Amino acid sequence: MKVVIIGQGYVGLNLSIMASKNHMVVGFDINESLVENLNLGKSHIEGITDKDISHAKSLGYRASSNPAELSDAEIVVISVPTPLNENREPDMSFIESACMNIAKHCQINALIVNESTSYPGTVRNFIKPLIESNQKEEILHSYAVAPERVDPGNEHWNLQNTPRLVAGLDAMATNKVKEFYSEFCVEVREVTSPEVAEAAKLFENTFRQVNIALVNEFAKVTNKLGISVYETLNAADSKPYGFMKFQPSLGVGGHCIPVDPSYLAHIGQQLGVETKFINLANDTNLAMPAYIAQRVCSDLGGTLKGLQIMVLGVSYKPNVADVRETPSAILVSELRKLGAEVCWHDPVVSHWNNEYSAPLAPVDAIIIAQMHEAFMSVPLDRYSSYIFDCTGKFPTQHSL
């Protein structure tokens, strides 16, 4: 069976490798240099090795930027980004582009599966109508959803052992999508409609966003009380039931937690439902970098003008070279607004925001935004007498 997976990022490439064990897989991507490297057996994704790509190629996998590959595809999986626009509203342009390619080039009845995270109703009310209204001739595709559940850098949970939710617009589509994912996922759970699966994916990360915002707000209270937020959370965590521990932080980043709640709020707004908790959580976490910048400013005498500050860790997650929606971007901006001369150092990110990772050097202040494993063995106090830790992992008197 020929499978075309649109989008060869972290999610799409992982899926391509797994599906190639049972099918002829074409990984479609509009980035021609990325496609060329994949066909040379070169991986661009952390955690996926060149050996993984070469093995998939030996099974029949290949990458392409030619949408004509869709013409005889029996399964098409949409695995493209669903970011936010400058107003922090859903940006559906990547899904729209994928749908237009399917409408124009897919010539046989195919199973169309959306893996891209989006608001409930995307498959039924956006993808299906868009494809059908732009087809040159009537082709009866089946439509389903299987929201991605990927945690970059997680050594325990992966595409195979993380339970997968699936649903189709009809019984035939549900059976087809369940059969496909059951080939490489240990557990595939069928739900009654695509909307249930879409909403579940959004709520998973909205739950985390809200609780991270709550603990970040709590950190502000404990700071004013003069007690350690970390000791307090550890004490609360001794309760064997009814409590789930979250850690305060600089904010949230990545492709899920800062984004998914806004997709849920978007559909809520369209339905006339006020999403107070979601909106407040977004605002609270987005405000954390400015709060920390002000804390540092206060600690250093009320001004940062002319002070050299180094931010350690600009990726959104420890030991992962992913800077999507990283709160470090807001922190650097806020520090510079206060007059600081800011540089950053990250052992896993060499180039970001048109700047390069600076070498460790003596500065007036260090802010640990993300605690990479490499930092644990570095005597940071050699480089500054003032260290503010946003992670709770470095022994310093200045922390959340």
ZIQUI-V990354 format. One record per residue. N is the residue number from 1. SS is DSSP state (hx for helix, st for strand, lp for the rest). D_CENTER is the distance of its C-alpha to the mean C-alpha in whole Angstrom. Layout:
<<N;SS;D_CENTER> <N;SS;D_CENTER>>
//
This chain:
<<1;lp;30> <2;st;28> <3;st;24> <4;st;23> <5;st;19> <6;st;18> <7;lp;15> <8;lp;15> <9;lp;11> <10;hx;10> <11;hx;10> <12;hx;13> <13;hx;15> <14;hx;15> <15;hx;16> <16;hx;19> <17;hx;20> <18;hx;20> <19;hx;22> <20;lp;24> <21;lp;26> <22;lp;28> <23;lp;27> <24;st;28> <25;st;24> <26;st;24> <27;st;20> <28;st;20> <29;lp;19> <30;lp;20> <31;lp;20> <32;hx;23> <33;hx;23> <34;hx;20> <35;hx;22> <36;hx;25> <37;hx;23> <38;hx;22> <39;hx;26> <40;lp;27> <41;lp;25> <42;lp;23> <43;lp;19> <44;lp;16> <45;lp;14> <46;lp;14> <47;lp;15> <48;lp;17> <49;lp;20> <50;hx;23> <51;hx;25> <52;hx;22> <53;hx;22> <54;hx;26> <55;hx;26> <56;hx;25> <57;hx;27> <58;hx;30> <59;lp;29> <60;lp;29> <61;lp;25> <62;st;25> <63;st;23> <64;st;24> <65;lp;24> <66;lp;27> <67;hx;26> <68;hx;30> <69;hx;28> <70;hx;27> <71;hx;31> <72;hx;31> <73;lp;28> <74;lp;28> <75;st;25> <76;st;22> <77;st;18> <78;st;16> <79;lp;13> <80;lp;12> <81;lp;9> <82;lp;10> <83;lp;9> <84;st;12> <85;lp;15> <86;lp;17> <87;lp;18> <88;lp;15> <89;lp;16> <90;st;14> <91;lp;15> <92;lp;16> <93;hx;17> <94;hx;15> <95;hx;16> <96;hx;20> <97;hx;20> <98;hx;20> <99;hx;22> <100;hx;25> <101;hx;25> <102;hx;25> <103;hx;28> <104;hx;30> <105;hx;30> <106;lp;29> <107;lp;33> <108;lp;33> <109;lp;32> <110;lp;28> <111;st;26> <112;st;23> <113;st;20> <114;st;16> <115;lp;13> <116;lp;11> <117;lp;10> <118;lp;13> <119;lp;15> <120;lp;18> <121;lp;21> <122;hx;19> <123;hx;20> <124;hx;24> <125;hx;24> <126;hx;22> <127;hx;22> <128;hx;25> <129;hx;27> <130;hx;26> <131;hx;26> <132;hx;30> <133;hx;31> <134;lp;30> <135;lp;32> <136;lp;35> <137;lp;37> <138;lp;36> <139;lp;34> <140;lp;33> <141;lp;29> <142;st;28> <143;st;24> <144;st;22> <145;st;18> <146;lp;16> <147;lp;13> <148;lp;10> <149;lp;10> <150;lp;8> <151;lp;8> <152;lp;8> <153;lp;12> <154;lp;13> <155;lp;16> <156;lp;18> <157;lp;15> <158;lp;14> <159;lp;15> <160;lp;18> <161;lp;19> <162;lp;16> <163;lp;18> <164;st;17> <165;st;18> <166;st;20> <167;st;22> <168;st;24> <169;lp;26> <170;lp;30> <171;hx;31> <172;hx;31> <173;hx;27> <174;hx;26> <175;hx;29> <176;hx;27> <177;hx;24> <178;hx;24> <179;hx;27> <180;hx;24> <181;hx;21> <182;hx;24> <183;lp;25> <184;lp;22> <185;lp;21> <186;lp;23> <187;lp;22> <188;st;22> <189;st;22> <190;st;24> <191;lp;24> <192;lp;26> <193;lp;24> <194;hx;21> <195;hx;21> <196;hx;21> <197;hx;18> <198;hx;16> <199;hx;17> <200;hx;16> <201;hx;12> <202;hx;12> <203;hx;14> <204;hx;13> <205;hx;10> <206;hx;13> <207;hx;15> <208;hx;13> <209;hx;13> <210;hx;16> <211;hx;17> <212;hx;16> <213;hx;17> <214;hx;21> <215;hx;21> <216;hx;20> <217;hx;23> <218;hx;25> <219;hx;25> <220;hx;26> <221;hx;29> <222;hx;30> <223;hx;30> <224;hx;33> <225;hx;34> <226;lp;35> <227;lp;33> <228;lp;30> <229;hx;27> <230;hx;26> <231;hx;29> <232;hx;29> <233;hx;26> <234;hx;28> <235;hx;31> <236;hx;29> <237;lp;27> <238;lp;31> <239;lp;31> <240;lp;31> <241;lp;30> <242;lp;28> <243;lp;26> <244;lp;22> <245;lp;21> <246;lp;18> <247;lp;18> <248;lp;19> <249;lp;17> <250;lp;16> <251;lp;14> <252;lp;10> <253;lp;7> <254;lp;4> <255;lp;2> <256;lp;4> <257;hx;7> <258;hx;8> <259;hx;8> <260;hx;9> <261;hx;12> <262;hx;13> <263;hx;13> <264;hx;15> <265;hx;18> <266;hx;18> <267;hx;20> <268;hx;22> <269;hx;23> <270;hx;24> <271;lp;26> <272;lp;27> <273;lp;26> <274;lp;25> <275;lp;22> <276;hx;23> <277;hx;21> <278;hx;18> <279;hx;19> <280;hx;20> <281;hx;17> <282;hx;15> <283;hx;18> <284;hx;19> <285;hx;16> <286;hx;16> <287;hx;20> <288;hx;19> <289;hx;19> <290;hx;22> <291;hx;24> <292;hx;23> <293;hx;25> <294;hx;28> <295;hx;28> <296;hx;29> <297;hx;31> <298;hx;33> <299;hx;33> <300;lp;34> <301;lp;37> <302;lp;36> <303;lp;35> <304;lp;33> <305;lp;35> <306;lp;35> <307;lp;33> <308;st;31> <309;st;28> <310;st;25> <311;st;22> <312;st;21> <313;lp;17> <314;lp;15> <315;lp;12> <316;lp;9> <317;st;10> <318;lp;14> <319;lp;15> <320;st;12> <321;lp;12> <322;lp;9> <323;lp;10> <324;lp;7> <325;lp;8> <326;lp;10> <327;lp;13> <328;hx;15> <329;hx;16> <330;hx;17> <331;hx;19> <332;hx;21> <333;hx;22> <334;hx;23> <335;hx;25> <336;hx;27> <337;hx;28> <338;lp;30> <339;lp;31> <340;lp;30> <341;st;30> <342;st;26> <343;st;25> <344;st;22> <345;st;22> <346;lp;19> <347;lp;20> <348;lp;17> <349;lp;16> <350;lp;20> <351;st;19> <352;st;17> <353;lp;18> <354;lp;21> <355;st;22> <356;st;23> <357;lp;22> <358;lp;26> <359;lp;28> <360;lp;28> <361;lp;32> <362;lp;33> <363;lp;32> <364;lp;33> <365;st;30> <366;st;27> <367;st;24> <368;st;21> <369;lp;18> <370;lp;16> <371;lp;18> <372;lp;18> <373;hx;21> <374;hx;23> <375;hx;23> <376;hx;25> <377;hx;28> <378;lp;29> <379;lp;31> <380;hx;30> <381;hx;33> <382;hx;34> <383;lp;32> <384;lp;33> <385;lp;35> <386;lp;32> <387;st;29> <388;st;26> <389;st;23> <390;lp;20> <391;lp;19> <392;lp;23> <393;lp;23> <394;lp;26> <395;lp;29> <396;lp;30> <397;lp;32> <398;st;29> <399;st;26> <400;lp;24>>
//
